[in-house]
Amino acid sequence: MLQGKTILIGVSGGIAAYKAAEVVSRLRKCGAETHVVMTESATKFIAPLTLRILSANPVHLEMFEEPKLWNVAHIALAEQADAALVVPATANILAKMAIGLADDFLSTVLLAMRKQIFVAPAMNHAMYHHPATQENLACLRKRNVRTIGPAAGFQACGTEGDGRMSEPQEIVEQVMEYFSAAKCLKGKKALVTAGGTQEPLDPVRYLGNRSSGIMGYAVAQALQEAGAETTLVSAPTSIEVPAGVRPVSVTTALEMFEAVMERFAETDIIVKAAAVADYRPVDISGQKIKKQKSNLHLELISNPDILEQIGQRKTHQFLVGFAAETENLLKYAQEKMNRKNVDLLVANDVTKPGAGFGSSTNIVSFLFRDGKRIDWPKMPKIEIARQLVHEIAVMMGLEKKEE
Ligand SMILES: Cc1cc2nc3c(=O)[nH]c(=O)nc-3n(C[C@H](O)[C@H](O)[C@H](O)COP(=O)(O)O)c2cc1C
């Protein structure tokens, strides 16, 4: 239920604007206080009067209309709302949000929002797949804006494809899920490792791996969204640390080991998503190794196995491991789970298209100690991360299982 929650609903000018009426109506039936902001284009598709009646509040249309109260309406609205939902979100409003444009009431209020923003994109599938729209969506997701849909199917323009707005029921369910999942890990301390460690050979070279860190960063974001005080121990990546997450930068496996062990005792949830080098060079040359005529032989020494050591020492901690494999995925993953005493293992075959390193999507299975397994379809990594956090919360007895 959404009792006590204020939701700001932004309606932009797409053919799906008529569905905003149902979204507003459903949100109110769930107990939310609703305030609607419409773009000028949106008013061509649905009458403000409809949304005024359904939301039970005046509809905001004009940036410079004579205010009914002394305060600055767009700032007051942004501060009052517990979340904002743009439904439908046109390609235009997504682009404006991505670049931080504030040239009408809706874009300005969204720029002033400090709480969760949801967008339900709706547009012709060519517009949706245009690189500009995809880049804008990726940029918004990076800033923690949640996207709902779009779905695929028949489009008003007469074509078939994805770009169709998700159904009002699904949109409202996702908003409700956010508020019910929100803060279920409040009071818990979480630690996530991410990225690929780098083992120096000399001052200019290192042994590394292809891990981008995207999955680990997404898990840190999802844990933080769920209220956990989250620390992210990260090997070098080019990704922005999610808002509210405490970053700890490391380079080598040994540094990562030390950073994790230092915080281990006080941590409740540990998610090991980093790709840690199994070996490091025995000697690190102080000078750049010069090209030689003969072959170069490197001697490597084992790095500590961080996951195994945590698994052996853990008391109250909930431990999640990741297994990235290129063959025999489930067999190797199950063995890893038992050997390393982890509570939940996320297994992914990094050779599948749309899975693994550098991709914004992944195809994973969750393996549980009782032999249960959940196979997920290809999904954005942030969605996988949220599902993972949900399972963690359920197993820790902090949230009810979704049926
Ligand atoms: C009949 C019609 C339907 C439209 N449907 C959509 C749509 O579904 N999605 C979209 O992104 N733009 C759609 N547009 C284009 C937008 O209305 C246009 O880009 C407008 O500038 C959006 O303004 P706003 O984002 O401020 O509401 C449509 C335009 C017309 C005339």
The ligand as an SDF file (V2000), in Angstrom:
LIG
                    3D

 31 33  0  0  0  0  0  0  0  0999 V2000
   -0.1200   11.8580  -32.6940 C   0  0  0  0  0  0  0  0  0  0  0  0
    1.2170   11.9600  -32.0280 C   0  0  0  0  0  0  0  0  0  0  0  0
    1.6530   10.9310  -31.2260 C   0  0  0  0  0  0  0  0  0  0  0  0
    2.9020   10.9940  -30.6180 C   0  0  0  0  0  0  0  0  0  0  0  0
    3.3060    9.9570  -29.8410 N   0  0  0  0  0  0  0  0  0  0  0  0
    4.5110    9.9990  -29.2410 C   0  0  0  0  0  0  0  0  0  0  0  0
    4.9440    8.9190  -28.4350 C   0  0  0  0  0  0  0  0  0  0  0  0
    4.2330    7.9270  -28.2200 O   0  0  0  0  0  0  0  0  0  0  0  0
    6.1700    9.0000  -27.8890 N   0  0  0  0  0  0  0  0  0  0  0  0
    6.9950   10.0690  -28.0720 C   0  0  0  0  0  0  0  0  0  0  0  0
    8.1110   10.0550  -27.5610 O   0  0  0  0  0  0  0  0  0  0  0  0
    6.5930   11.1090  -28.8290 N   0  0  0  0  0  0  0  0  0  0  0  0
    5.3790   11.1130  -29.4180 C   0  0  0  0  0  0  0  0  0  0  0  0
    4.9770   12.1570  -30.1830 N   0  0  0  0  0  0  0  0  0  0  0  0
    5.8730   13.3080  -30.3480 C   0  0  0  0  0  0  0  0  0  0  0  0
    5.8400   14.2130  -29.1180 C   0  0  0  0  0  0  0  0  0  0  0  0
    4.5260   14.6720  -28.8740 O   0  0  0  0  0  0  0  0  0  0  0  0
    6.8010   15.3900  -29.3260 C   0  0  0  0  0  0  0  0  0  0  0  0
    8.1340   14.9020  -29.4000 O   0  0  0  0  0  0  0  0  0  0  0  0
    6.6830   16.4320  -28.2520 C   0  0  0  0  0  0  0  0  0  0  0  0
    7.6380   17.4400  -28.4920 O   0  0  0  0  0  0  0  0  0  0  0  0
    6.8880   15.8520  -26.8770 C   0  0  0  0  0  0  0  0  0  0  0  0
    6.8220   16.8800  -25.9230 O   0  0  0  0  0  0  0  0  0  0  0  0
    6.9120   16.6070  -24.3570 P   0  0  0  0  0  0  0  0  0  0  0  0
    7.9940   15.6250  -24.1410 O   0  0  0  0  0  0  0  0  0  0  0  0
    7.2390   17.9600  -23.7660 O   0  0  0  0  0  0  0  0  0  0  0  0
    5.5870   16.1400  -23.9060 O   0  0  0  0  0  0  0  0  0  0  0  0
    3.7300   12.1200  -30.8050 C   0  0  0  0  0  0  0  0  0  0  0  0
    3.2580   13.1870  -31.5710 C   0  0  0  0  0  0  0  0  0  0  0  0
    2.0190   13.1050  -32.1760 C   0  0  0  0  0  0  0  0  0  0  0  0
    1.5460   14.2460  -33.0130 C   0  0  0  0  0  0  0  0  0  0  0  0
  1  2  1  0
  2  3  1  0
  2 30  2  0
  3  4  2  0
  4  5  1  0
  4 28  1  0
  5  6  2  0
  6  7  1  0
  6 13  1  0
  7  8  2  0
  7  9  1  0
  9 10  1  0
 10 11  2  0
 10 12  1  0
 12 13  2  0
 13 14  1  0
 14 15  1  0
 14 28  1  0
 15 16  1  0
 16 17  1  0
 16 18  1  0
 18 19  1  0
 18 20  1  0
 20 21  1  0
 20 22  1  0
 22 23  1  0
 23 24  1  0
 24 25  2  0
 24 26  1  0
 24 27  1  0
 28 29  2  0
 29 30  1  0
 30 31  1  0
M  END
$$$$
